[in-house]
Amino acid sequence: MPRPGLQRALAEHADARLLLLCAPAGFGKTTALATLAEQRQQGGDSTAWLFLAAEDDDPARFFTHLIDSLALAVPGFGEQALGYLQNVIQVPVAAVVDCLLLDLANLERPLFLVLDDLHLVQNREILAALTRLVQLAPAAFTLAIGSRNLPSMSLATLRAKGQLLEIGQDELRLSAVEARHYLERSGLSLGEESFAQLYDHTEGWMIGLNLASLWLRNRPEAAAEVRGLSGDQSAVGNYLLSGVFERLPADLQESLLALGVPSQLCGDLASTLCGRQDGQALLEQLEQQQLFLVPLDRERQWYRFHHLFAEFLRQRLRERDPDRLKQLHFNACLWFANHRMQNLAIEHAALAEDPEMLAALVDGCGLELINRGQLSSIYRWRLKVPDEIAERYPILILADVWDKASTLALPEANRMLDELLARWGDGKADALNNDSYVAALAVKAVISLQKDDLEQCVTLVRRIEPRLGQQSAFLEVAMLVIGALAHTMLAQPDQARRLLGLAQQRNHFLEGRYLDMQLSNVEVILALEQGSIKQAHDLCAQLHAKAMPSFAGSATALALPTITEALIDYQQGRYSGLEERLMRGLKHVDVINPIDLYAQGMLGLARVQRMQMRPKDALNTLLTMQNLAARNQSWRFYALALVDEIALILQEPATDRLKRAEQRLKSVDWDKLAVQYRQQGYNPVHWLQGLIRVRLQQARGHFSEALHEITQLRGQLLPNWHGLQRLRLDLLAALSYQRLGYQERAYSLLVQCLVGAEREGVRSLFVEEGEAIRQLLQQLEAAERQPALQGFIRSLLAIWPGEAASKAQDVLEEGLTEREREVVCLAARGHSNEEIGQQLSLALGTVKWHLHNIYEKLKVRNRTQAIRRARELGLLE
C-alpha cells in the first residue's frame, strides 16, 4: 500500500546512513523495510536481510548469521571475517568489524542491509560494533533497523551528524484516509460511525486494522462488534487475534497451535509437527490467507509467524494443553538436531523441560560451541540441568569447572577436575582419544598456570605430545601454547621453542586468529624473560603487523599483548600513555590469561606510578598484586610485589624508613613461600629475598656485605638467561664499589652495565634504583668521552622522575593558575565541559577558554593529551 508520508520522510533524508524504524509490535516496521529493500533492489542496490532471534544475542552467532546474509547479497562477502569466528574462546568483535569494513570499501555497488527485530539483541559488543559499522563504512552502505525499542548505539552522535533517520510509531501509524483505503482493499466497508470507532480504538495501529479486517469481514453486526473493543492496544490485539483464530476451522486451529511452537518453520518441520505430509503446501496456504506468516527468504523455504500471533498461539496452547506444548518443543528439538541446527535444537530441549535431552545435546556439540566462543551459552544451558544429570556429561561438568575458575576459585575448580579426569579414564590407554578428556586436561593446564604450578602444567602437556594429530587441533594448539609459556617461566627456552614450533605446525589446520596471536605473544614473552628486550620489541612489532590489527579495539583477547607491549615500553623508558595502556590490559583478570602477565603488568603499573611521584597509588597497586597472588597461592608474584614495596619504603624521606623496611622483610616466612619452587634450578623467591637484603645492606651503609650478597645471587642465575637480573646486580655492585671508594672499579662496572643496557634499549632499570644511581650517572656523564655512551646517559637522566618534577615547577612558573588546575583536575575525573562549568560556576565559554590556555601551557593539542601531561607532571595531586 502506498505510504506517501513515509516515502516523503525517506526522500528528505536520502543521505542517512542509519534508518531506524522504532515502534511497538504490529506497526508495520517489517512491511515498510521490505518495501524499502525492494525499491533499493530495483534501483540497482544489493540488499541483505537478517531476521534476528533471541539466540542471536551472542557475538559468534550474530556475526555468523550476519555474514551469511551478506554473502547471499554479495558472493564472497565476509570470508575473512568468518575466519575470526572460528577457534576462538571469545569472539574478536573489533576484528570482525574491521574485515567487514574492508569488504564494504571494495563494494562495486551500494549495499542496503536490514536488521529486523534488533530489540532481541542487547549485547553491548554487538551494538557497539553496529555503531562503528555505520560511522566508518563508505557512503554506499546503508543500515536499516527494525526494533521495538531504541538500541544502545550512540544515536545522539549519529543524529548530530545527520546520519540518522528515525521513523517512529507516529510516522508508521496509518492516517484515517490510509486506514479507510486499507480496509476497503481488504473487502471491508464500514459506515462512518463504525469506522470512526474502529480507528479511534486502533489509532492507526496496522496489525489492529489487519486483524479487524479479518475479524469483521462478512459480519452483519460490525458496528456492535466494534463498540465492544477496549482502548488498550494489547487488549485489542488479543481480542482480535482470538476472534480471528476462533473463526478458523478446528483442524486448521490445531495445525496453527503446533506451528506456533518453533521460532522458524520450513515445510518438512511443519509436516513433522502437524503429523501430515503437505507441510510446505500448508505454509503457502497460510501465507495466502494472510494469517501472519512471514517468509524469511526469497525462495520461501523458511517462514516465521508475526511475533504477536506466535506469542498468542503459544499462550493459547500453554493454557489449553501444556503437556502438548512440551511434546511439540521436544519434536522440534529432534528435528533441528537431526538437521544439524544444534543451537535451535538445544533451545527447544530447554523449552521442552527435558534436562536429559538438553544435557545430551550440549555435551554432543560442546567442543564445537567452545571453539565458536559460546562458553556463556553453555553455562546458561547448564543451569537448566539438575546436578544429578549434569554429572554424567563431561561438557556440563567442564562448564561448572570453568565457572569456578573464572571467579578464580581455583582450588575448588581443580578438585572438580581431578574427580572428572578420574571418572573419565585416568590411566586408561584410550583416554586421550576422547576430546572431552583432552579438553579437561587443557582446563587443568590453564588452572595450573594460574596457580603458578608450572611443573604440573608441563607434565599435563607432555601427555598429549606423543599423540599430536589425533585430537582436536584447537585443543592441541591451546595445550602446546600453555606448555610453552610454562617452560618460559621455568627458564627453559629450548623446550619452550620446541613446543612453539609444534604449535605452529598444528595451527595451520585452524582458520581462527586467536591462538595464532597468543602463540606469537608467547614468543615475545620468551625474549622478554631472557632479557632480550630489543628482540622482544621487534617480535612485538611483527605481532602488530600480522595479528593484532585483527583484534583492534577493546577486545578481551588483547589483554596479553597489551600488557606485553607496555612492559617492553616501560623497560625502554617510553612512558607516554603507559599507565592508561596497562590499566586497560589489567581491566579484567580472566582465567584464560596467565596470572604471570597480570602480575608483571601490575608491577609495571606500580613502578610507573612511583616514577610519577604517586607512592600511595603505587603501594595500592602492589597490595592488589599481593592479594591476587595470595588468593592463587602464586608466591613468586607475592615476593615480586614485596620487593617493590620495600624498595618504595627505602626511597621515602622518612627517618624510620630503614626500620620499617627491615620489619616488613621479617614479617614474611620466606622459606614457606619458596617451597613451591624448590625443585626448580632457579628459586625466584630466594633470589628476590636476597635482592631485598642487598638493598637493606646498602641502606645501612654495609657495602662490603652487599657485595658478598651480590656474588651469592649471581651464582643462582642460569646461563644465557636472566639478562635483566644480571644487569641489576652489576648496577648495585657498581654503587657498592663507588661508596667503598673504588671509583675506577665502580665506573668500569657501570660502563659495562650501560653498554649492555644501551644494546637492548633498557632504561627503567637504572631509574628504579633511585637517587644514588642518578648521582653516579651524573658523575660518569661528566667524565665520559665516548659520545654514544654519553648520549645514552643523558637519555637516562632525562626520564628521571626528578626531571618531571622540575618541569612541573617550570609549567607553574609559566602561569598555570589555580583555576586552570581545578579545570584540568575535573577533566581528568571524566567531567564534561558542561559539568566542569556547573562545578566551578563558570560559563561554558569560560571553561573552553581555560582549556585552550591549558593546552598552550602544557604544549598539547587536545583534552586527552592535556590530562596525560598533567598527570606526568604531578599537577593532578
NUDO-52765 format. One record per residue (C-alpha): residue in three letters; x, y, z. Coordinates in steps of 0.001 Angstrom, whole numbers, plus 500000, padded with zeros to 6 digits. Example, Ala and Ser with C-alpha at 12.3 -4.5 7.8 and 13.67 -1.06 7.14 Angstrom:
2
ALA512300495500507800
SER513670498940507140
! end
This chain:
877
MET500000500000500000
PRO501428503412499108
ARG502567505413502175
PRO503221508952500888
GLY504101510340504333
LEU506638507615504939
GLN508078507932501430
ARG508386511686501890
ALA510381511245505135
LEU512730508788503409
ALA513192511051500399
GLU514039514066502600
HIS516830512061504298
ALA518255510171501341
ASP521807510521502725
ALA521034508895506083
ARG523471506098506924
LEU521166504531509525
LEU517405504129509121
LEU515772503286512439
LEU512155502163512444
CYS511241502003516105
ALA507704501177517234
PRO505770498529519199
ALA504769495262517577
GLY502289495457514740
PHE503046498930513389
GLY504298497632510045
LYS508046498010510550
THR508847494823508643
THR506439495734505829
ALA507973499208505481
LEU511501497766505493
ALA510549495143502899
THR509073497834500626
LEU512174499952501034
ALA514509496993500348
GLU512544496158497194
GLN512827499757495977
ARG516573499756496624
GLN516980496473494763
GLN515014497774491796
GLY517316500803491820
GLY520375498557491420
ASP521482498211495062
SER522489494926496662
THR520135494109499537
ALA520667491803502506
TRP518167490929505226
LEU518624489324508634
PHE515681488399510847
LEU517018488312514394
ALA516046485869517141
ALA516701485871520888
GLU519542483368520322
ASP521371485956518198
ASP522232487929521335
ASP525652486285521171
PRO528537487723519101
ALA529546484402517488
ARG526015483528516420
PHE525088487102515419
PHE528085487690513172
THR527905484235511615
HIS524292484849510618
LEU525063488413509520
ILE527900487278507261
ASP525726484501505800
SER523043487079504925
LEU525556489495503408
ALA527163486711501376
LEU523784485940499782
ALA523634489530498530
VAL527344489859497674
PRO529025486484496973
GLY532285486105498896
PHE531457488937501304
GLY532810488402504825
GLU535007485368504139
GLN537942486824506055
ALA535678487961508897
LEU534295484440509147
GLY537810483191509918
TYR537843485214513142
LEU534738483418514387
GLN536400480019514304
ASN538606478524517024
VAL538242481381519492
ILE537430481451523170
GLN535941484932522872
VAL534841486487519612
PRO537212489310518466
VAL534332491637517575
ALA536545494537516523
ALA538490492317514132
VAL535289491050512536
VAL534039494614512061
ASP537367495697510563
CYS537137492901507988
LEU533537493817507159
LEU534561497462506711
LEU537318496380504335
ASP534815494372502278
LEU532396497323502269
ALA535132499592500945
ASN535578497244497967
LEU531895497071497002
GLU531105497726493355
ARG527557498905494045
PRO525613500232497061
LEU524568497780499768
PHE521368498024501807
LEU521346495860504954
VAL518198495274507015
LEU518341494013510606
ASP514814493242511748
ASP513800492785515411
LEU517037494261516787
HIS515316494670520179
LEU516103490970520717
VAL519829491844520814
GLN521152493519523977
ASN524833492520523822
ARG526890495707524160
GLU529700494476521942
ILE527286493768519089
LEU525553497153519376
ALA528883498992519619
ALA530061497104516524
LEU526968498202514587
THR527605501815515593
ARG531181501527514363
LEU529996499932511137
VAL527640502849510452
GLN530189505512511369
LEU533126504122509372
ALA531507502386506409
PRO531609504072502980
ALA528654506193501874
ALA527435503342499633
PHE526405501357502724
THR523063501889504473
LEU521886500038507570
ALA518135499806508215
ILE516898498600511584
GLY513502497474512811
SER513177497460516601
ARG510589497743519352
ASN512863499958521409
LEU515776502325520883
PRO519040500352520598
SER522114501458522577
MET524037502610519512
SER525367506160520134
LEU522280507502518403
ALA522918511038519668
THR526220511204517773
LEU524691509846514571
ARG521737512209514988
ALA524050515222515418
LYS525974514297512269
GLY522782513976510231
GLN523440510285509607
LEU520304509011511361
LEU516705508931510145
GLU514277507934512888
ILE510806506701511999
GLY508552506038514982
GLN505003504950515545
ASP503647508424514706
GLU505089508126511185
LEU504209504429510860
ARG500613504577512059
LEU498042504790509276
SER496173508031508819
ALA492376507873508771
VAL492425508110504972
GLU495021505329504679
ALA493119503170507174
ARG489867503595505237
HIS491668502740501992
TYR493308499699503618
LEU490022498269504917
GLU488278498803501593
ARG491107496997499786
SER490590494156502268
GLY486950493926501202
LEU485533495568504319
SER483201498532504054
LEU482160500235507291
GLY479829503094507989
GLU481275506395509132
GLU480409505815512789
SER481745502269512886
PHE484917503247511058
ALA485467506221513378
GLN485100503974516429
LEU487436501343514955
TYR490059503936514063
ASP489726505516517491
HIS490366502144519162
THR493266501113516909
GLU494802504622516469
GLY496120503637513060
TRP497778500523514504
MET498336498470511375
ILE498124494976512853
GLY494953496000514686
LEU493362497122511429
ASN494549493957509701
LEU493046491806512462
ALA489835493832512358
SER489533493313508600
LEU489829489540509080
TRP487516489561512082
LEU484740491799510753
ARG484609490529507212
ASN481135489145506430
ARG479839490029509921
PRO476422491678509786
GLU476724493292513216
ALA480040495026512578
ALA479123498252514335
ALA478109496456517524
GLU481276494364517420
VAL483456497438517060
ARG481855499083520102
GLY482946496046522149
LEU486632496782521690
SER488623498331524526
GLY491090501129524040
ASP494222499270525163
GLN496332498117522207
SER497406494810523743
ALA493817494054524791
VAL492550494985521327
GLY495196492739519803
ASN494389489725521957
TYR490648490232521450
LEU491026490463517696
LEU493521487591517492
SER491171485418519484
GLY488299486375517198
VAL490295485613514050
PHE491626482326515425
GLU488288481029516664
ARG486628481624513295
LEU489066479230511612
PRO488213475539511034
ALA489066473316514005
ASP491708471304512130
LEU493440474496510991
GLN493392475806514564
GLU495163472656515735
SER497757472989512979
LEU498396476642513861
LEU498910475786517529
ALA501562473258516526
LEU503229475561514009
GLY503461478414516519
VAL505925476492518686
PRO509238476968516781
SER510720480372516020
GLN511172479424512357
LEU509495476922510063
CYS510068475020506836
GLY507808472577505019
ASP509387469427506427
LEU509323470738510003
ALA505676471754509522
SER504869468196508381
THR506642466764511445
LEU504835469000513916
CYS501398468607512362
GLY501655464891511562
ARG500917465351507867
GLN502760465112504537
ASP501960468507502946
GLY503756470893505275
GLN505046473171502511
ALA501589473452500938
LEU500135474263504366
LEU502603477108504880
GLU501849478527501439
GLN498114478316502205
LEU498579480219505490
GLU500594482909503726
GLN497920483213501048
GLN495209483554503709
GLN497201486382505349
LEU497441484529508652
PHE500531486474509772
LEU503113484140508234
VAL506291485963507121
PRO508728484432504582
LEU512362484557505692
ASP513942484040502269
ARG513176484787498657
GLU512697481099497845
ARG510038480857500610
GLN511631477803502171
TRP511669479279505674
TYR508928481211507453
ARG508038482631510831
PHE504798483890512324
HIS504413487534513229
HIS505593487848516834
LEU502169488868518144
PHE500483485882516551
ALA503244483459517592
GLU503001484658521202
PHE499220484336521069
LEU499418480746519743
ARG501946479642522349
GLN499974481201525185
ARG496742479590523912
LEU498454476174523753
ARG500066476677527166
GLU496672477380528735
ARG494851474613526859
ASP497375471748526845
PRO500799472393528489
ASP501852468765528003
ARG501276469018524256
LEU503323472236524192
LYS506281470399525792
GLN505895467473523402
LEU505906469798520386
HIS509067471503521679
PHE510599468027522039
ASN509591467115518455
ALA511056470395517172
CYS514224469670519158
LEU514621466266517477
TRP514010467743514021
PHE516591470517514465
ALA519109468058515968
ASN518704465698513000
HIS519261468596510618
ARG522472469794512400
MET520874473002513688
GLN522271472475517157
ASN521536475819518827
LEU517845475666517894
ALA517696472029518988
ILE519171472940522374
GLU516788475874522851
HIS513770473642522168
ALA515107470957524528
ALA515238473629527234
LEU511677474775526417
ALA510520471142526423
GLU511832470999530015
ASP513705467819529123
PRO517009468139531011
GLU518304464758529822
MET517905465722526164
LEU519284469203526851
ALA522367467764528575
ALA522989465231525788
LEU522735467869523044
VAL525013470365524783
ASP527531467644525522
GLY527424466353521950
CYS528350469684520355
GLY530118471250523348
LEU533598471466521840
GLU532195472999518668
LEU530365475586520784
ILE533540476319522782
ASN535502476751519557
ARG532848479239518431
GLY533232481257521611
GLN529899480223523191
LEU531075479329526695
SER528479481671528198
SER525676479895526308
ILE526869476501527552
TYR526783477702531133
ARG523322479256530629
TRP522023475876529449
ARG523906474082532223
LEU521860475976534823
LYS518715474287533467
VAL520072470784534094
PRO519867469198537579
ASP523216468267539136
GLU522445464543539201
ILE522033464605535397
ALA524832467096534643
GLU527432464981536429
ARG527118462336533696
TYR528020464764530894
PRO531633465960530509
ILE530971469316528861
LEU528441470358531509
ILE530908469482534253
LEU533567471462532408
ALA531119474384532342
ASP530893474152536154
VAL534675473946536434
TRP535146476911534127
ASP532608478939536117
LYS534584478244539299
ALA537855479039537569
SER536513482263536036
THR535737483533539544
LEU539294482462540464
ALA538036479820542896
LEU540909477713541616
PRO541258475083544392
GLU537572474111544024
ALA537863474059540213
ASN540958471865540469
ARG539228469419542810
MET536297469087540410
LEU538673468482537505
ASP540555465749539333
GLU537293463923540037
LEU536265464381536428
LEU539511463031534972
ALA539473460054537319
ARG535951459177536254
TRP536638459642532552
GLY539564457325532397
ASP542801458425534073
GLY545136455518533496
LYS543149454114530576
ALA545066453643527340
ASP542335455153525179
ALA541503458141527420
LEU543321460575525132
ASN541118459521522215
ASN538302461421523889
ASP538254465135523027
SER536285465867526192
TYR539060464262528260
VAL541666466377526432
ALA539505469478526977
ALA539540468718530718
LEU543346468394530605
ALA543529471772528834
VAL541401473432531534
LYS543550471818534236
ALA546681473130532496
VAL545197476651532440
ILE544425476427536165
SER547935475089536872
LEU549331478127535091
GLN547138480416537210
LYS548356478713540407
ASP551964479039539171
ASP552264475252539353
LEU554480475207536275
GLU555786471667536719
GLN552279470208536724
CYS551404472315533690
VAL554378470892531769
THR553505467345532881
LEU549963467717531548
VAL551216468997528190
ARG553650466087527889
ARG550691463704527992
ILE549312464916524665
GLU552645465369522841
PRO553033461718521696
ARG549530461789520195
LEU549655465074518298
GLY547423464979515248
GLN544982462542516821
GLN542938465075518830
SER541194468351518100
ALA543735470767516564
PHE542253473594518617
LEU542835471748521911
GLU546316470627520879
VAL547474474130519915
ALA545984475562523120
MET547849472975525213
LEU551142473499523371
VAL550947477291523810
ILE550207476857527533
GLY553160474453527833
ALA555495476839526000
LEU554575479632528404
ALA555176477348531407
HIS558640476376530064
THR559389480075529567
MET558605480846533210
LEU560725477854534231
ALA563680479390532343
GLN563709476522529830
PRO563884478347526487
ASP564802475345524330
GLN561766473338525473
ALA559558476417525061
ARG560730476965521464
ARG560214473292520648
LEU556565473450521785
LEU556029476700519903
GLY557306475005516747
LEU554857472132517206
ALA552058474593517870
GLN552876476436514635
GLN552583473182512686
ARG549197472276514178
ASN547941475859513926
HIS547988475599510122
PHE544892473389510443
LEU542952476181512174
GLU541281479109510475
GLY540870481232513610
ARG543281484005514624
TYR543059483887518422
LEU545532481075519104
ASP547850482360516381
MET548059485693518177
GLN548650484066521581
LEU551345481859520069
SER553164484937518744
ASN552718486649522096
VAL554468483783523925
GLU557437484269521570
VAL557560487923522702
ILE557378486893526370
LEU560193484371525823
ALA562518487102524543
LEU561424489476527318
GLU562112486932530081
GLN565511486149528597
GLY566411489838528788
SER566495490303525002
ILE564380493458525100
LYS565216494615521590
GLN564282491227520141
ALA561055491330522162
HIS560370494781520700
ASP560927493538517135
LEU558725490475517697
CYS556036492713519169
ALA556164494895516042
GLN555715491764513901
LEU552783490727516090
HIS551226494132515499
ALA551656493822511753
LYS550477490207511496
ALA547823489575514113
MET546899492486516332
PRO545122494562513635
SER542690491662513526
PHE541841492350517165
ALA541795496140517132
GLY539742497899519773
SER538886496793523272
ALA538695493020522668
THR539446490935525770
ALA541808488859523625
LEU544136491880523524
ALA544839491850527276
LEU548067489815526973
PRO549670491646524034
THR548649494991525527
ILE550449494166528788
THR553459492672526985
GLU553909495699524754
ALA553540498031527732
LEU556227496114529648
ILE558633496487526733
ASP557925500218526507
TYR558447500532530244
GLN561809498791530128
GLN562936501048527283
GLY561747504220529013
ARG558746505150526835
TYR556269506276529482
SER553773508296527450
GLY550284506828527910
LEU551787503784529625
GLU549554503891532704
GLU546375504011530608
ARG547513501055528487
LEU548450498947531499
MET545162499707533225
ARG543301498751530054
GLY545151495427529866
LEU544569494767533576
LYS540898495763533477
HIS539563492207533643
VAL541572489497535394
ASP540467486484533376
VAL541341482856533997
ILE542009482349530268
ASN545076484605530560
PRO548035483567532780
ILE548452485296536115
ASP552158485753535343
LEU551383488507532844
TYR548796490140535087
ALA551336490181537923
GLN554066491680535757
GLY551580494205534414
MET550626495254537948
LEU554293495515538852
GLY554919497728535817
LEU551912499875536724
ALA553170500345540296
ARG556597501357539014
VAL555107503893536600
GLN553061505351539453
ARG556174505523541603
MET558025507398538845
GLN555130509861538682
MET555693510646542370
ARG552491508843543424
PRO553741506448546112
LYS550255505856547596
ASP548878504699544245
ALA551958502540543702
LEU551520500922547130
ASN547829500226546489
THR548702498541543183
LEU551353496407544897
LEU548888495375547617
THR546356494404544929
MET549057492285543302
GLN549864490625546645
ASN546180489831547237
LEU545814488287543777
ALA548966486200544276
ALA547930485068547765
ARG544455484081546549
ASN546041481842543901
GLN548941480817546172
SER551325482090543482
TRP554079483073545874
ARG556626484120543225
PHE554422487088542377
TYR553773487836546030
ALA557550488076546535
LEU557907490319543465
ALA555363492770544876
LEU557032492631548277
VAL560432493546546789
ASP558972496681545241
GLU557004497525548384
ILE560225497510550428
ALA562059499491547701
LEU559251502051547952
ILE559779502295551726
LEU563555502690551337
GLN563129505602548907
GLU560881507541551309
PRO562309510619553036
ALA561106509391556469
THR563815508826559079
ASP562401505462560165
ARG562303504029556644
LEU565137501525557264
LYS563478500172560399
ARG560106499753558653
ALA561727498051555641
GLU563501495551557918
GLN560266494848559790
ARG558455494201556518
LEU561185491774555437
LYS560970489851558716
SER557148489724558608
VAL557239487150555802
ASP558015483432556066
TRP560311483298553028
ASP561098479611553330
LYS557390478808553178
LEU556991480918550045
ALA559995479220548430
VAL558822475610548985
GLN556726475631545803
TYR559862476255543691
ARG562387474000545453
GLN562532471519542543
GLN563457474201540022
GLY567043475017539072
TYR566407478645539998
ASN564288479563543018
PRO562775483011542311
VAL561619483571545912
HIS565103483049547415
TRP566599485278544722
LEU564131488090545445
GLN564743487749549185
GLY568474488169548509
LEU567802491285546391
ILE565973492898549326
ARG568917492053551632
VAL571322493746549185
ARG569289496955549211
LEU568976496880553002
GLN572739496357553396
GLN573364499355551157
ALA570799501437553063
ARG572661500583556298
GLY575987501520554693
HIS577265497902554780
PHE578591497878551216
SER581083495013551612
GLU578296492760552905
ALA576152493892549981
LEU578879492853547522
HIS579122489438549168
GLU575341489006548856
ILE575507490082545184
THR578105487406544465
GLN575834484777546060
LEU572859485933543998
ARG574821485968540753
GLY575623482295541283
GLN571886481458541373
LEU571208482837537888
LEU571054480459534934
PRO573442480684531945
ASN572110482509528850
TRP569078483662530809
HIS568142486308533387
GLY569707489143531386
LEU567937491927533302
GLN568665490316536683
ARG572415490231535873
LEU572272493851534788
ARG570598494862538060
LEU573211493048540164
ASP576057494706538251
LEU574421498092538806
LEU574073497505542557
ALA577671496246542680
ALA578902499411540928
LEU577131501512543574
SER578721499482546404
TYR582216499828544879
GLN581738503581544478
ARG580664504002548112
LEU583663501918549252
GLY585972504293547384
TYR586834502013544455
GLN585956504654541868
GLU587732503058538919
ARG586130499650539557
ALA582731501322540032
TYR582966503310536781
SER584216500288534845
LEU581320498153536061
LEU578841500969535429
VAL580120501417531864
GLN579722497669531356
CYS576108497967532568
LEU575448500928530290
VAL576848499163527219
GLY574620496129527844
ALA571601498353528572
GLU572167500519525501
ARG572344497402523322
GLU568854496377524496
GLY567490499908524942
VAL566931499305528696
ARG566477502469530785
SER563940501979533573
LEU566108499501535470
PHE568506502363536338
VAL565685504686537418
GLU564226502029539749
GLU567361502067541937
GLY566816505683542890
GLU568808508824543625
ALA572145507153544386
ILE572344505726540838
ARG571327509089539351
GLN574250510780541120
LEU576615508049539941
LEU575411508501536350
GLN575856512292536570
GLN579437511827537724
LEU580170509393534903
GLU578446511614532319
ALA580732514484533237
ALA583837512298532843
GLU582742510145529880
ARG584347510901526491
GLN582520508433524238
PRO579708510404522513
ALA577402507386522095
LEU577659506359525734
GLN577371509958526892
GLY574209510358524826
PHE572707507236526358
ILE573489508505529882
ARG571781511810529057
SER568712509981527744
LEU568593508123531073
LEU568843511288533136
ALA566167512965531002
ILE563499510448532031
TRP564331510545535750
PRO561310511340537966
GLY563074514363539408
GLU563227515855535941
ALA559467515628535596
ALA559021517344538944
SER561257520243537904
LYS559394520557534598
ALA556133520721536518
GLN557525523615538517
ASP558507525336535258
VAL554953524970533993
LEU553586526527537148
GLU556012529402536808
GLU554737529951533272
GLY551335530752534728
LEU549124527646535149
THR546654529226537551
GLU544811527538540380
ARG541585527815538382
GLU543269526106535412
ARG544478523354537729
GLU540907522888539002
VAL539650522644535417
VAL542232520037534357
CYS541662518012537564
LEU537913517842536895
ALA538591516941533258
ALA540840514092534470
ARG537950512764536557
GLY535879512425533381
HIS533683515524533718
SER532367517151530530
ASN532816520869529841
GLU529226521486530960
GLU529794519563534218
ILE533034521467534891
GLY531144524731534409
GLN528462523640536873
GLN531026522557539492
LEU533062525762539267
SER530136528130538472
LEU531684529064535116
ALA530060529724531758
LEU530679527083529076
GLY532708529559527007
THR534919530315530031
VAL535618526615530562
LYS536666526293526900
TRP538884529383527256
HIS540620527873530305
LEU541147524601528415
HIS542660526496525478
ASN545144528187527844
ILE545958524834529459
TYR546702523293526050
GLU549040526182525239
LYS550943525975528508
LEU551242522193528521
LYS552164522210524808
VAL549474519708523840
ARG546677519646521282
ASN543679518116522976
ARG541983517175526246
THR543372513612526431
GLN546951514784525911
ALA546472517551528490
ILE545258515100531147
ARG548121512708530408
ARG550689515542530505
ALA549258516982533734
ARG549419513533535320
GLU553054513081534229
LEU553936516452535731
GLY552185515744539021
LEU549655518541538531
LEU546698516346539474
GLU547939515618543009
! end
